[in-house]
Amino acid sequence: MTNDPSLHDRRDILATLALAGAAAISRPTRLLAQATPGVDASHDWAWLAGSWDVAHHRLKQRLADSHDWQDFSGKSNLWLALGGLGTIDDNIIDLPDGSYRAAGIRAFDPDTRKWAIWWLDGRDPTTLGTPVMGRFAGDSGTFAANDMLRGRAVAAELRWSRIHSAHPHWEQAWSPDGGKSWEVNWAMDFTRTSPAVKPFARAERPAAPRDWDFLVGSWSVAHRRLRHRLVGNNDWERFTGTLVNWPLMGGMGNVGDNLMDFPAGAYHGIGLRAFDARTGQWLSWWLDGRDPLSLAPPMRGGFAGGVGTMTGNDSQDGKPILVRVIWSRITPTSARWEQACSADKGATWETNWISDFTRRA
């Protein structure tokens, strides 16, 4: 969460590679049977899938005894992911002083039986921050987190109501006194425009790069992965998978929903990327469906000569390592992704995962 409300106005609202890279390092095993017995969360957000017009009603000043509201419009698209245990949304928010793009990502944690929601603000696409957490009960849902406003600790609640009606309602409330009193400072009413997502136009200012245009669509994936890493092992395992990738934030981001058919059991993951126009680099996060509350620091990099390279930090067996991802052999119908790790600060690299993509649609 941020302590600068002018930077992330709607940060608290909702919350790579196809595989992201650093996150492809092994995680605790939790395969497709993710839902807690007796709790089917895979339909929790089905009512929000599709395209929407959004009517916003927002206080100009928060926790300042203000009654000066402003009204503006917006649009939202939402896809289900992770077999229903995750969502991806793409948003246009037409603030009176200028529109901006943003994206949200949600994932269900079967251990807490709660949803985690992250928000990526297109004006500062370098961090996802701490997620809000909560669940649904009947026709409503409440999601909570702590935030800072002007150096002051506040509790935040995001509340959905009338979720199965023609006009679902969302509102944000903040409390400066530990929940004794609440101020609603933002409300939204949704009107469906299409049951299927209709992608938004590309961003023009700044112009959206086309680095990842090749990956948009549906893919079959052939994976080869070392069973053991950085131990001189040469025992590879092979398995298949799929990827569906969408552009986000007018092309300033993109996201992929992955299914990997591991020999030990299939699992889902979400790869999320965003372009930082200030550095000219892409950032890439991975959300592993087996460990849905863990988002490692993003990998960073870009494309040169038709090859994409991204690097980041991770750990193996408690020791820091470097991870490098390379996209190559890019054609309209195919691409290759390779992951390598280094335990000696980049002096030597071991390639431990290779994925070959073949376009389906």
LOMARLUM-258142 format. One record per residue (C-alpha): x, y, z; residue in one letter; residue number from 0. Coordinates in steps of 0.02 Angstrom, whole numbers, plus 32768, in hexadecimal, padded with zeros to 4 digits. Layout:
<sites>
SITE,x,y,z,lodren,gutor
SITE,X,Y,Z,A,NUM
...
</sites>
This chain:
<sites>
SITE,x,y,z,lodren,gutor
SITE,8000,8000,8000,M,0
SITE,8038,80B1,7FE4,T,1
SITE,803F,814A,8052,N,2
SITE,8028,81BF,7FBD,D,3
SITE,7F70,81C2,7F8C,P,4
SITE,7F90,8237,7EF9,S,5
SITE,7FFF,81B2,7EA9,L,6
SITE,7F8E,811B,7EC0,H,7
SITE,7EDD,8162,7EC3,D,8
SITE,7E8E,80BA,7EA2,R,9
SITE,7F1A,804E,7EE2,R,10
SITE,7EAE,8003,7F6B,D,11
SITE,7E1D,7FDC,7EF8,I,12
SITE,7E3D,7F2B,7EC0,L,13
SITE,7EC6,7EF4,7EED,A,14
SITE,811E,7D56,7CAC,T,15
SITE,8155,7D21,7C2F,L,16
SITE,80CE,7CB4,7C2D,A,17
SITE,8136,7C6A,7CB9,L,18
SITE,818B,7D07,7CFC,A,19
SITE,8233,7CBC,7D1E,G,20
SITE,8268,7CD3,7DD1,A,21
SITE,81C2,7C8A,7E06,A,22
SITE,81E1,7BEE,7DA2,A,23
SITE,8257,7BBB,7E2D,I,24
SITE,8200,7B31,7E8E,S,25
SITE,8178,7B62,7F0A,R,26
SITE,811E,7B00,7F92,P,27
SITE,80B7,7A78,7F41,T,28
SITE,7FFE,7A9D,7F34,R,29
SITE,7FB6,7A5B,7E93,L,30
SITE,7F0E,7A72,7E3D,L,31
SITE,7EA9,7A37,7ED1,A,32
SITE,7EBD,7AE4,7F1C,Q,33
SITE,7E0F,7B04,7F5D,A,34
SITE,7DEF,7ADC,8013,T,35
SITE,7D7A,7A47,8026,P,36
SITE,7CC7,7A86,8033,G,37
SITE,7CF5,7B32,7FF1,V,38
SITE,7CE6,7B4B,7F34,D,39
SITE,7D31,7BF6,7F14,A,40
SITE,7D41,7BDD,7E58,S,41
SITE,7C9C,7C38,7E37,H,42
SITE,7CB6,7CC9,7EB0,D,43
SITE,7CDF,7D46,7E26,W,44
SITE,7C83,7CF6,7D93,A,45
SITE,7BFE,7D7F,7D9E,W,46
SITE,7C82,7E03,7D76,L,47
SITE,7CCA,7DAF,7CD9,A,48
SITE,7CB5,7E17,7C3B,G,49
SITE,7CB5,7ED0,7C0F,S,50
SITE,7C67,7F5C,7C75,W,51
SITE,7C43,8016,7C78,D,52
SITE,7C69,805F,7D23,V,53
SITE,7C1D,80F9,7D76,A,54
SITE,7C93,8141,7DFA,H,55
SITE,7C64,81AF,7E8E,H,56
SITE,7CFB,81E9,7EF3,R,57
SITE,7D22,8262,7F80,L,58
SITE,7DA3,82E3,7F4D,K,59
SITE,7DF2,82E1,7FFA,Q,60
SITE,7DF7,824A,806D,R,61
SITE,7DE8,824B,812A,L,62
SITE,7DDE,8309,8126,A,63
SITE,7D25,831E,8150,D,64
SITE,7D08,8344,8098,S,65
SITE,7C60,8335,8040,H,66
SITE,7CA0,836A,7F95,D,67
SITE,7C84,82D9,7F1E,W,68
SITE,7CB5,82C5,7E67,Q,69
SITE,7C67,8251,7DE6,D,70
SITE,7CBF,8205,7D51,F,71
SITE,7CB9,816B,7CE3,S,72
SITE,7D25,80D4,7CC1,G,73
SITE,7D2A,8029,7C72,K,74
SITE,7D5F,7F7D,7CAF,S,75
SITE,7D84,7ED4,7C62,N,76
SITE,7D97,7E35,7CC9,L,77
SITE,7DD3,7D87,7C9D,W,78
SITE,7DCE,7CED,7D0D,L,79
SITE,7E75,7C95,7D26,A,80
SITE,7EC6,7C0B,7D8E,L,81
SITE,7E34,7B99,7D67,G,82
SITE,7DBD,7C16,7DB9,G,83
SITE,7E2C,7C2F,7E51,L,84
SITE,7E73,7CD0,7E0A,G,85
SITE,7E3F,7D66,7DA3,T,86
SITE,7E91,7DEA,7D37,I,87
SITE,7E41,7E93,7D16,D,88
SITE,7E6C,7F24,7CA3,D,89
SITE,7E2D,7FD3,7CCB,N,90
SITE,7E1B,8082,7C84,I,91
SITE,7DFA,8107,7D07,I,92
SITE,7DC4,81B0,7CC0,D,93
SITE,7DF4,8225,7D4D,L,94
SITE,7DC0,82DA,7D31,P,95
SITE,7E78,830D,7D22,D,96
SITE,7EA5,827F,7CAA,G,97
SITE,7E87,81C7,7C87,S,98
SITE,7EFB,813C,7CBC,Y,99
SITE,7F09,807F,7CA8,R,100
SITE,7F17,7FFE,7D30,A,101
SITE,7F0C,7F43,7D4A,A,102
SITE,7ED7,7ED1,7DD8,G,103
SITE,7F03,7E1E,7E02,I,104
SITE,7EA9,7DAD,7E7E,R,105
SITE,7ED0,7D01,7EC3,A,106
SITE,7E7A,7C8E,7F3E,F,107
SITE,7EDE,7C4C,7FD2,D,108
SITE,7E95,7BA6,800D,P,109
SITE,7EF2,7BAE,80B3,D,110
SITE,7E9A,7C4D,80EC,T,111
SITE,7E01,7C35,807B,R,112
SITE,7E1A,7CEA,8045,K,113
SITE,7E3A,7D46,7FA3,W,114
SITE,7ED6,7DB1,7F90,A,115
SITE,7EC6,7E47,7F1C,I,116
SITE,7F57,7EAB,7ED4,W,117
SITE,7F4D,7F4F,7E73,W,118
SITE,7FC6,7F89,7DEC,L,119
SITE,7FBA,8044,7DC8,D,120
SITE,7FEF,806E,7D17,G,121
SITE,8035,8116,7D51,R,122
SITE,80B5,80BD,7DBE,D,123
SITE,80BF,8009,7D7C,P,124
SITE,8152,7FD4,7DE7,T,125
SITE,80FE,7F88,7E7F,T,126
SITE,8069,7F1F,7EAD,L,127
SITE,8073,7F3E,7F67,G,128
SITE,8016,7EE3,7FF2,T,129
SITE,7F73,7E8F,7FBF,P,130
SITE,7ECA,7EAD,800E,V,131
SITE,7E7C,7E0E,8053,M,132
SITE,7DCA,7DD4,8069,G,133
SITE,7D3A,7D65,8033,R,134
SITE,7C86,7D61,7FF8,F,135
SITE,7BEB,7D3A,805D,A,136
SITE,7B4B,7D2E,7FFA,G,137
SITE,7B34,7DC4,7F88,D,138
SITE,7BC0,7E2B,7FD3,S,139
SITE,7C7B,7E27,7FF5,G,140
SITE,7CF3,7E85,8067,T,141
SITE,7DAF,7E97,804C,F,142
SITE,7E20,7EF0,80C8,A,143
SITE,7ED1,7F32,80DB,A,144
SITE,7F33,7FB8,8137,N,145
SITE,7F71,8055,80E0,D,146
SITE,7FC0,80FE,8101,M,147
SITE,7F75,81AA,80DD,L,148
SITE,7FDE,8246,80FB,R,149
SITE,804C,81E4,8172,G,150
SITE,7FB6,81A2,81D0,R,151
SITE,7F88,80EA,81E2,A,152
SITE,7EDC,80C0,819E,V,153
SITE,7E77,8022,8189,A,154
SITE,7E2E,8006,80DC,A,155
SITE,7D99,7F9D,80A9,E,156
SITE,7D60,7F76,7FF9,L,157
SITE,7CAA,7F40,7FF4,R,158
SITE,7C4A,7EEC,7F68,W,159
SITE,7B8C,7EE2,7F6E,S,160
SITE,7AFE,7EB1,7EF9,R,161
SITE,7B7C,7E46,7E9D,I,162
SITE,7AF9,7DDE,7E42,H,163
SITE,7A8F,7E73,7E0F,S,164
SITE,7A90,7ED5,7D6C,A,165
SITE,7AFB,7F5B,7DC0,H,166
SITE,7B7C,7F16,7E3C,P,167
SITE,7BB7,7F99,7EB8,H,168
SITE,7C65,7FB4,7F00,W,169
SITE,7C9D,8030,7F84,E,170
SITE,7D3B,805A,7FE2,Q,171
SITE,7D37,8091,8098,A,172
SITE,7DC4,80CA,810A,W,173
SITE,7DCD,80D0,81C7,S,174
SITE,7E4A,813B,8227,P,175
SITE,7E1B,80F2,82D0,D,176
SITE,7E2F,8036,82C1,G,177
SITE,7D82,8016,827A,G,178
SITE,7D1A,807C,82F5,K,179
SITE,7CE1,80EF,826A,S,180
SITE,7CE9,80E3,81AD,W,181
SITE,7CE7,8160,811F,E,182
SITE,7CAF,8123,8073,V,183
SITE,7D1C,8184,7FFA,N,184
SITE,7D04,812A,7F54,W,185
SITE,7C71,80CD,7F07,A,186
SITE,7C59,8079,7E60,M,187
SITE,7BC2,8032,7E06,D,188
SITE,7BDE,7FB5,7D7A,F,189
SITE,7B74,7F9D,7CDC,T,190
SITE,7B9E,7F09,7C6D,R,191
SITE,7BC2,7F2F,7BB7,T,192
SITE,7BF4,7E80,7B7F,S,193
SITE,7BFF,7DD2,7BCE,P,194
SITE,7CA2,7DBC,7B6F,A,195
SITE,7D38,7E2E,7B81,V,196
SITE,7D4C,7EB4,7AFB,K,197
SITE,7E03,7EEE,7B04,P,198
SITE,7E26,7FA7,7B18,F,199
SITE,7E83,8011,7A98,A,200
SITE,7F3F,8022,7AA2,R,201
SITE,7F8A,80AE,7B0A,A,202
SITE,7FC6,8143,7AA5,E,203
SITE,801A,81AF,7B2A,R,204
SITE,8097,816A,7B4A,P,205
SITE,8090,80F9,7AB2,A,206
SITE,807F,8044,7AE5,A,207
SITE,8114,7FD9,7AB0,P,208
SITE,80F0,7F40,7A45,R,209
SITE,8173,7ECE,7A94,D,210
SITE,80F4,7E4D,7AD0,W,211
SITE,8078,7E55,7A40,D,212
SITE,80BB,7DAD,7A05,F,213
SITE,807D,7D57,7AA3,L,214
SITE,7FC7,7D8D,7A9E,V,215
SITE,7F54,7CF8,7A80,G,216
SITE,7F4A,7C40,7AAE,S,217
SITE,7FDF,7BC9,7AAD,W,218
SITE,8011,7B14,7AC6,S,219
SITE,80B4,7B03,7B25,V,220
SITE,8137,7A78,7B28,A,221
SITE,81A0,7A83,7BC7,H,222
SITE,8249,7A38,7BF3,R,223
SITE,8287,7A52,7CA5,R,224
SITE,831C,7A18,7D0B,L,225
SITE,82E3,79B0,7D9F,R,226
SITE,836E,79FA,7E0C,H,227
SITE,83C4,7AA1,7DF8,R,228
SITE,8474,7AE1,7E14,L,229
SITE,84B4,7A36,7E48,V,230
SITE,84FC,79FB,7DA1,G,231
SITE,845F,7997,7D7B,N,232
SITE,8431,7967,7CC9,N,233
SITE,838C,790E,7CEB,D,234
SITE,8304,7967,7C88,W,235
SITE,8248,794E,7C95,E,236
SITE,81CE,7977,7C0A,R,237
SITE,8118,79AD,7C17,F,238
SITE,8099,7A17,7BBC,T,239
SITE,8035,7AB2,7BE3,G,240
SITE,7FCB,7B40,7B9F,T,241
SITE,7FCF,7BFD,7BA4,L,242
SITE,7F4B,7C82,7B82,V,243
SITE,7F94,7D32,7B7B,N,244
SITE,7F39,7DDB,7B76,W,245
SITE,7F77,7E8E,7B63,P,246
SITE,7F54,7F03,7BF5,L,247
SITE,7F58,7FBE,7C16,M,248
SITE,7F50,7FE7,7B5D,G,249
SITE,7FEA,7F80,7B37,G,250
SITE,8050,7FC5,7BC8,M,251
SITE,8038,7F1B,7C1A,G,252
SITE,8008,7E69,7BF4,N,253
SITE,7FD4,7DD1,7C56,V,254
SITE,7FD5,7D16,7C3B,G,255
SITE,7F6E,7C89,7C88,D,256
SITE,7FD7,7BEA,7C8A,N,257
SITE,7FB1,7B33,7CA5,L,258
SITE,8047,7AC0,7CBA,M,259
SITE,802D,7A03,7CB8,D,260
SITE,80B9,79D1,7D2C,F,261
SITE,80D7,7916,7D3E,P,262
SITE,80A9,7927,7DF6,A,263
SITE,8008,7983,7DCE,G,264
SITE,7FCD,7A1C,7D6F,A,265
SITE,7FCC,7ACC,7DB3,Y,266
SITE,7F9F,7B7C,7D7B,H,267
SITE,8000,7C1F,7D81,G,268
SITE,7FEC,7CD3,7D4A,I,269
SITE,8077,7D3A,7CF9,G,270
SITE,8061,7DF7,7D00,L,271
SITE,80CD,7E77,7CA7,R,272
SITE,80CF,7F35,7CA4,A,273
SITE,8137,7FB4,7C46,F,274
SITE,8190,803D,7CA7,D,275
SITE,819E,80CD,7C2B,A,276
SITE,8218,8128,7C9D,R,277
SITE,829C,80A0,7C8F,T,278
SITE,8267,8050,7BEB,G,279
SITE,8262,7FA7,7C43,Q,280
SITE,81DF,7F22,7C5A,W,281
SITE,81B8,7EDE,7D07,L,282
SITE,8177,7E2D,7D19,S,283
SITE,8122,7DDA,7DAD,W,284
SITE,80EC,7D25,7DC5,W,285
SITE,8059,7CE8,7E2D,L,286
SITE,8069,7C2D,7E4D,D,287
SITE,7FC1,7BD8,7E68,G,288
SITE,8012,7B63,7EE7,R,289
SITE,8047,7BF5,7F54,D,290
SITE,7FC9,7C7F,7F28,P,291
SITE,8000,7D01,7FA8,L,292
SITE,80B6,7D08,7F70,S,293
SITE,80ED,7D88,7EF0,L,294
SITE,81A9,7D91,7EE1,A,295
SITE,81FE,7E35,7EB0,P,296
SITE,81E8,7E4E,7DF5,P,297
SITE,8266,7E21,7D70,M,298
SITE,829D,7EB0,7CFF,R,299
SITE,82D9,7EBF,7C4D,G,300
SITE,82AD,7EDF,7B98,G,301
SITE,82C0,7EAF,7AE2,F,302
SITE,8351,7ECA,7A6A,A,303
SITE,8363,7E7F,79BD,G,304
SITE,82C5,7E19,79D0,G,305
SITE,8301,7DC6,7A71,V,306
SITE,82BA,7DED,7B1C,G,307
SITE,8326,7DDE,7BB8,T,308
SITE,82EC,7DF4,7C6B,M,309
SITE,834C,7DD9,7D0D,T,310
SITE,8324,7DD6,7DC5,G,311
SITE,8353,7D96,7E71,N,312
SITE,8314,7CF7,7EC3,D,313
SITE,8351,7C75,7F3D,S,314
SITE,8373,7BBB,7F3A,Q,315
SITE,838B,7B54,7FD7,D,316
SITE,8392,7BF5,8039,G,317
SITE,841F,7C3F,7FCF,K,318
SITE,840E,7CD5,7F5B,P,319
SITE,8416,7CB3,7EA1,I,320
SITE,83FC,7D14,7E00,L,321
SITE,8377,7CE0,7D83,V,322
SITE,8378,7D0C,7CCB,R,323
SITE,82EB,7CF3,7C4D,V,324
SITE,8304,7CFE,7B91,I,325
SITE,827B,7D06,7B0D,W,326
SITE,82B8,7CD5,7A5F,S,327
SITE,8288,7C7F,79BB,R,328
SITE,81F1,7CF1,79B2,I,329
SITE,8181,7CD9,791A,T,330
SITE,80C6,7CF6,78FF,P,331
SITE,80A4,7C41,7933,T,332
SITE,8131,7C11,79A9,S,333
SITE,81A9,7C4E,7A30,A,334
SITE,8227,7C08,7AAC,R,335
SITE,823D,7C34,7B63,W,336
SITE,82D9,7C01,7BC5,E,337
SITE,8301,7C14,7C7B,Q,338
SITE,83B1,7C0D,7CC2,A,339
SITE,83F4,7C22,7D73,C,340
SITE,849B,7C5A,7DB8,S,341
SITE,84E1,7C3B,7E65,A,342
SITE,8580,7CA1,7E46,D,343
SITE,8539,7D4E,7E21,K,344
SITE,852C,7D2F,7D67,G,345
SITE,85D9,7CE8,7D44,A,346
SITE,858B,7C45,7D0A,T,347
SITE,84D9,7C15,7CDD,W,348
SITE,847A,7B71,7CDE,E,349
SITE,83E4,7B63,7C6A,T,350
SITE,8360,7B02,7CCB,N,351
SITE,82BC,7B1E,7C6F,W,352
SITE,8290,7B2C,7BB6,I,353
SITE,81DF,7B49,7B76,S,354
SITE,81B0,7B45,7ABE,D,355
SITE,810D,7B9E,7A90,F,356
SITE,809D,7B70,79FD,T,357
SITE,800B,7BE1,79D5,R,358
SITE,7F5B,7B9A,79E1,R,359
SITE,7EFB,7C3B,79BE,A,360
</sites>
